[in-house]
């Protein structure tokens, strides 16, 4: 059967030499087109995908740490929303990074349709949540800084740093989300 299957523990085995050199080797059958997906950089199970997950984790952790280090973040619901989205992003990115590390160590393929669909849905939820939380927190930060002019009483630089890290995190999620979306869409087309 010529369907692609993941291999948990691949082994490097040399092909046996033919007993008679005069024997012609049989040509290997070619894979039918459309069965194997390309391993694009940034997809789950690739070193670039792992780097994207680590960047997402670091940016969300910095946003979380900076926002929670201020004393008056709990009084504004948009700041609490940013903290909740950053926590969700940290948990999601850490769990997917662990799966990526495992896949890279044992050279396992992560192009299973259900797994890629799970990654797509998770990336979609965390991307939308982080971006909307950063937008809400940015609105409150602009209100405090420009409109009310009470930055001297608040931690505006910390708020702005946390919001910037939230936006950078959401922009770092975008390649993972788009690649997983493309992968899900292309497997649906091939399966149909």
Secondary structure, 3 states (H helix, E strand, C coil): CCCCCCCCCCCCCCCCCCCCCCCCCCCCCCCCCCCCCCCCCCCCCCHHHHHHHHHHHHHHHHHHHHHHCCCCHHHCHHHHHHHHHHHHHHHHHHHHHHHHHHHHHHCCCCCCHHHHHHHHHHHHHHHHHHHHHHHHHHHHHHHHHHHCCCCCCCCHHHHHHHHHHHHHHHHHHHHHHHHHHHHHHHHHHHHC
